[in-house]
Amino acid sequence: MSVLSNHLLFYCSYTWVCISFCPCDSSDTMNQIPRTKIILSHGQNRTDKYRQANVYTAVLNCSLEYSSVLLCTSAPQVCCECCLLGRAAQEQGLTCDLNLSVSYQCGLVSRACCMDKSPESDGNLVQNHLLVSHKCDINKYCYATEVYVENTTVWCHCLGNNTCSCFGGYKLKPDGKNCEDINECLLGSHHCRTGERCINTLGSYRCQREISCGTGYELTDSNTCKDIDECETGTHNCLQDFECQNTPGSFRCRPKLQCPEGFIQDALGSCIDINECLSGTGPCPPGQVCFNTVGSYTCQRNSVNCGRGYHLNAEGTRCVDIDECAGPDNTCAGHGCINLVGTYRCECRTGFIFNSITRVCDDINECRHYPGRLCAHKCENILGSYKCSCTTGFKLASDGRNCDDINECESGPCSQECANVYGSYQCYCRRGYQLSDVDGITCEDIDECALPTGGHICSYRCHNTPGSFQCMCPMKGYTLAPNGRSCQDVDECVTGTHTCSDTESCFNVQGGFRCLNFDCPPNYRRSGETTARVDRSDTIRCIKFCQPNDISCVLDPVHSVSHTVISLPTFREFTKPEEIVFLRSITPSHYPHVDSPDIVYDIQEGNVQNSFDIIKRFEHGMIVGVIRQVKPLVGPLSTVLKLAMNYVTNGVVSHRNIINVHIYVSEFWF
């Protein structure tokens, strides 16, 4: 195998996959060349050598004299051309370290092909790189990890005595058969300069800058900074009317339109006249005055130059004052004008002040200069003066500065009563009305009957009227009290409006009356004549009066039968027992020579819904039986409560008094 083909395949193996056909000796013709298939791979694990789906192929036809044509396609063609570059440098006697803008891998291949053969070499040993001997048994002795020859590696070379050696950048392992990469960066055997970082590669190393090149430059494969041509790459931002010009590390945008002489181009490409008269040296000779023109200038003989406020006289010999006040342009805009030497002054009207910079009369903002001192409320500036105004509820006074209160009540804004206040007014309503929450001026009637306390305003019924209310009582038996709210009972027995007969007794009840006629039972007679009574109750008492020889009458323990009448309301709020009848009797100690009896009270009949009970107590030396209402009763209702007052001596009732209480419960609580 030739040196060129062997090392070309070796250095190309980092990136490309090549197929090489190499001659054995110079006497072979192209058809007689023995072919050895060599497959190379880069960047894969050794176990994945033949898993490549996308491979590049190259065909290398080599003669013994290295003059054969290299036929390569795709990426491997670059490898072949890089090797030919090194061979050309060798043949011309140039150094193998060419400083060219080529990739790093291309530089390695070029350098290797340049150093592999010198003119005086015999083709078997070139600068410490050993070639495969025809007598070496590769399959038996030498192994590698990246290049395969019929499944056998060839990074090492076999010597004639069946010993192995490695290419440059590799070292032989202790087994004497395998080669491994030398890490020049770790051993310090690299030649990287200061500011460069060593990066180890298979069989060699490369130097890379540690500091970036900066804006406008890029790092090349040869580790140098190269200017970026923004104009060529199209990364400039020149506008359509400009063309790009590359500069080291940047670019410039030059206008496509070139300005003629006497003009200068601005940043936007526009042509601007050059004022040649402003140059430091001056284009005109001494004694002449320069006058700029568009694109050029003219020179005139020196003349009298008058300052501001002056002009040449008619003869053109001297400067005289300009009377600005006599001009037709109304210099002071209607104000007084006073001409001065070389200038003028305006006599401003009231409300204006002279501005010495603009030389005109400016309006004085009195509201800003004298805040709170000109107007009582609001101040509005107008040209040459000011105007006062007032807030709502006030009007401007005759002096034009102060504000007087407006009496809004004169216009009658309220529906009922109006009270003027400072700056405003207040509406209020008469009794029985309230102010509307909507407009604050309308008075609305208060429905007293619908108020939460409306049920307590009137005893019976409440009728709302505009601004007030009216209480009503039941149609019969009641009349409205003087306070206009309560209902009081009409005593028909007193007024004579009852319908009782002469034999009946009129008894007034709440809301009406009752005609009563009580007769004593047999063997009893009334104790005295009872006339018409107008008290709360009428009491009629019948005393026992037995006929002679009437034993049963004598043995009857009932000594007396009484009738009494009471009128009760329907209690609206019944919270505790109500005492309604009192039965008083002299204590037994007042009866001499008799064993002291006890009095027992009992309700025998008429206790509706158990609404009544009777208790006994002592008051002022007397025994009193108190009948109480313990439950509320809703009228109209009437009942007769039959009470027994038993006198008990030694456990035996000696005699008994019966009291019949006629109870009439009214329909109403009043």
Secondary structure, DSSP 8 states (H G I E B T S, - for coil): --HHHHHHHHHHTTT---EEE--SSTT--GGG-----EEE--SS-GGGTT--SS---EEEE--TTS-S-EEE-SHHHHHHHHHHHHHHHHHTT--S----S--HHHHHHHHHHHHS--TT--SSEETTEE---TT--HHHH-B-SSEEETTEE-SEEE-TTS-EEE-TTEEE-TTSSBEEE--HHHHT-----TTEEEEEETTEEEEEESS---TTEEE-TTS-EEE--HHHHT-----TTEEEEEETTEEEEEESS---TTEEE-TTS-EEE--GGGSSS-SS-TTEEEEEETTEEEEEE------TTEEE-TTSSSEEE--GGGSTT-TTTTSEEEEETTEEEEE--TTEEEETTTTEEEE--HHHHSTTTS-SSEEEEETTEEEEE--TTEEE-TTSSSEEE--GGGG--SSSEEEEETTEEEEE--TTEEE-TTTSS-EEE--GGGSTTGGGTSSSEEEEETTEEEEE--SSSEEE-TTSS-EEE--HHHHT-----TTSEEEEETTEEEEE-----TTEEESS------SS--EEEEEE---TT-HHHHH--EEEEEEEEEEE---SS--S-EEEEEEEEE-GGGSTTS---EEEEEEEE--GGG-EEEEEEEETTEEEEEEEE-S---SSEEEEEEEEEEEEETTEEEEEEEEEEEEEE-SS--
